[in-house]
Amino acid sequence: MWQILIFTTKFFIMKTILIFTVTMILSFNVHAQIYTEKYIKDAKVEAIKWLNNLNNKNFEVCWEMHSNEAKIANQSLENWQVYVNEMMDEFGEISSRKVSNAYFKSSIEGKENGFYVFIEYNCQYEHTDQHMEAVVLKQNDQFKWKIDSWEYQFISKKEEENSNESK
């Protein structure tokens, strides 16, 4: 009789521990997912601010929104400003920008571990076709999202017209 009671008690304790463990694991996953979504949402806000400043040629404001690593990679505000001003002139006025993808990563090859959000956009600019932009943001040690990199890919309408004329 005591053996059955001891077995039943052990079984109940094991079952309780298992249920508790599974519940904790699931709650951590849900909690992590909620934070990931919040990181992406907060980073999107900063990315749009930065891109709007870029399109309005407020380059000094953009520079201040860069991560320290991005500032070092671009060497100086003056160098970056000359380069970006040329690109903005080549792109022309923006008419639309829509998020096509956004995701969170905690590690990137060649960079220190941290919180990174990648945001990809499909854009319509005056002088380009099939224009895509990608902004990578990194959370700094004050928990603020900073621009780590900006990449773009497009077909110039001028090149496209020249290509069509030569056919």
N, C-alpha and C positions, 0 to 999 in steps of 0.2 A: 504494500500500500504506500509506504513512504517512498519507494522507488518511483512509483507512478507520479506522486506529488512532486518529487524533486525533478523528474524528467519534464513534467508539465510546466513547472516554474522556470526551468532552464530554457525550455522552448519558448515560453512567453517572453523572457528577457531577451533572448536572441532575436526574436521577431520584432520586439520593440526597438532594439538597437539597429536592426536592419532598416526598419521604417524610418527611424530618426535620421540615419545616415543618408538614405535616398532623398528624404525631404530636404536635408541640408544641401546636398549636391545640387538638386534641382533649384532651390532658392538662390544659390550662388550663381548658377547659370542665368537665371532670370534677372538677377541683380546686375550681373555683368552686361547682359543684353540691354538693359535699361540705360546703364551708363554709356555704353557704346553709342546708342541712339542719341543720347544727350550730347556726347562729344561731337558727333557728326552735325547735329543741329547747330550747336554753338560755333563750330568751325565754319559752317556754311555762311553764317552771318558775317564773320570776319572776312571770309573770302570775297563776298559780294561788296563789302565796304572797300576792300583793297582794289578789286577790279573796277569799281565805279571811280575811285580816285585815279586809277591808271588811265581809264578812258577819258577822264576830264583833265588829264595831264597834271595832276597834283602829285608829282613825283616825290617831293620831300615827305609828304604824308605817307606815301607808299613805302618809302625807305624806312621810316620809323616803325612800320608794321612788319618789317622783315625780322626773321630770327637772326641771332648773332652769327650763326654759321652762314646764312645767306649773305649777310653784309660782308663777311670775310671773303666769301667766294666771288662776290662782285667787286671787290677791291675798294671802291669808293662810290659815294653818291654821284659824283660828277661822271665817272665812267658809265655807271649803270643808266644814268639819266640820258646821256647821249644815245646809247644803244636803244633804250626803250622808246625814246622820242622818235627815232627813225622807224621803229617797228609800228608805232601807233599811226604815223603818217602813211606807212605802207598799207596798214589795215583799213584806214578810213574810219568813218563814223560807225558805231555799232547800232544795229537795229534790234537785235534780240540775243538773248543768252539763256539757255535752259540747261539745267542739270541733267546729265545723262547717266551718271553713276557717282556714288559716294560710298566710301568704305573706310574702316578704321584698321590700323595695324600698330602693333607695339614694337616691331622691329623691321628695319630696312637694311638690306645688304650694304655695307660700307658706311653705315651711320650708327651712332650710338642708339641703344634702346631707349624708347620713350613712347609718347603718345603721338601718333601721326594720323591725320585724316587726309585722304585723297579725294578730290572732287573734280569730276570731269564734266565739261560743258560742250554743248553744240552751240555754235555762235553764227550769227549773220552780221558780217561787216560789209561796208560799202565796196571795198576793193578786193574781197576774197570770196572764194567758194569753199565748201566742205571744211569750214574752219572749226577746229576743235582746240579747246584749252584745257589744261590740267593744272590745278593748284594743289600743292602739298603744304599742309599746315602742321606745325609742331607745337605742342604745348610746352611753354617754358616753365622755369622753376617757380614762377609766381602764378601758375595755372592759367596763363593767358595764351591764346592761340596766336602764333606768329607765322608769317609766310616763310616757308622753307624753300620752295621753288615754284616756278611758273614755267610751263612748257606749252607750246602751241604747234599746230600743224595745219596747213592750209594750202590751197591752190590759188595763186594770184590770178585775178580776172584778166590782167594785162597779158600774162604768160599764156593763159587759156585762149585769149583772142588771137595772139600771135601764132599759136599752134594751129588754130582753126583756119587762119588766113593762109598758112603755108601748105595746106592740104589741097 
